[in-house]
Amino acid sequence: MDRKPRGDSPSRDVRDKAAKKSRRGFLKQGAALVTGAASAGLAQGADSTTAAQALAGHPWERVYGAGFTGYGQPSRFEQPVMRHIGKPYGDLAPGSGSALAPIEALEGIITPSGLHNDRSHSGTPDIDPKQHQLLLHGLVQRPLAFSMQALWRYPMTTRTHFLECSGNSARALAPQPAQVPAGAMHGNIACSEWTGVPLRVLLEEAGLMPQAKWILAEGADSAHMSRSIPVEKALDDAMLALYQNGERLRPEQGYPVRLLLPGFEGNMNVKWLRRLKATEEPTHTKDETSKYTDPLPDGRSLQFTFEMGVKSVITKPSSTMKLPRTGFYEISGIAWSGAGRIRRVEVSADGGVTWADAALTGEERPKALVRFRLPWEWTGKEAVLQSRATDEKGRVQPARKAWLAQFAPDVRYHNNSIVSWAVGTDGSVKNVYV
Amino acid sequence: MGGIGSLATARPVRTVGSYWPYATTLFDYVRRAMPITNPLSLSDDEVYAVSAYVLFLNGIVGEDAVMNAQTLPQVKMPNRDGFVSEWPPRARN
């Protein structure tokens, strides 16, 4: 879509006062909208006939329930909530590609471990933790090898952080906007609670030599995927993650140990970590030259663009969904920044002409997802929903055209531009380019 | 293969020959990851031979070129100076 259609904007009062409104004032407005919506008939009145139906006794109330299981699973009625799998080489390389988180079906900020995005270059290795070792060598005074048993005894820390693939939202760069769920385009992002050993502790034990400026991190997958990590990040908040959301890492998330670099592109958070080699210069591996570099219009390319940019996406409603009727809906979505905390998220219902602040729910953690919500009254007219995040460094999520103008036509990485969902008069929600 | 000189055009073609800055990265990648069904199975000589062959297909070295620990680092790729390092990062939006 070239034109930004006039459509429903958030409540007129909010739009008029958006520039000056404090978040507390806006939440009050939101509460007023919720009250109004409740009286507009979202719930059915429970007269005696309806009450009798509700208490009649369904089949599941008349038989003994299922027994206990060792590892719980979602309801069979939630089976459709699965990762979106993309295998560009098909069955020739079934583990090379991505399994994207179905963000359109999730709430809160923690991605269930089984739905966490999974990007791999040679599939998931079946690693025996009793045999796996982590080697720490190169420009260090004391080269060391850690068994998993040894690593497990070091002091640990717990942090909640997002992991986003640098290629997330590359599908949204296709010439025509794809009509697939939000997760199939923007789902290479997830957020977990990670527990592990601060890398700084091990580097101090090995004793980095003064000329060590980079660390090559290498995985034990068959591709031996490797990236050069700047020593400043390794000594800052880098972690050797052993646990994810309370349990040991899943195999596709790097079991038994992965590197975690909060805020840095997913590819650098090397899974199945088997080696850390301190070097003077970067190694210029395949995945930091041939790939994961950002091409400019003049033929040059940017290398080592590590930090993920400020970004947000509305997950509900989103493309392929359909609003069943006019009335109240709560717009819901996620926002994040590799630079730190999210400061604000604005939402537009008219394709970016007017904006209002969404409410940020839950704790605002640095380099983690935050959930934003905004009550919205859909009156049946066309609308274009967008969200725009600002982080604590003052960086603002860019509009799509402004972002594209910076790069060569085949740019694929670090797409953090604003996402637009068009709502038609029939309630259908479509992916559009604005 | 191909694409040398196309990076600044409307249809850039990014290959080993046109995009990769270092020939030694080719050795590193083939050695650690190839062949896809049996990585770590090639000898160093075989990895040098595969690297030489890929460079030949891209027109970087001649058909009789011998690649080894001395000659491979000497190969200058067309896009050797085509990358701008963003570390440490400069201020940007």
Interface residues (C-beta under 8 A of the other chain):
Chain A: A93 H121 S122 E218 S222 A223 H224 M225 S226 P230 E232 T283 H284 T285 K286 T289 S290 T293 P295 L296 P297 D298 G299 R300 S301 L302 Q303 F304 T305 F306 E307 R395 V396 P398 A408 P409 D410
Chain B: L7 A8 A10 R11 P12 R14 V16 Y19 W20 P21 Y22 T24 T25 D28 Y29 R32 A33 I36 P39 L40 G82 F83 V84 S85 E86 W87 P88 P89 N93
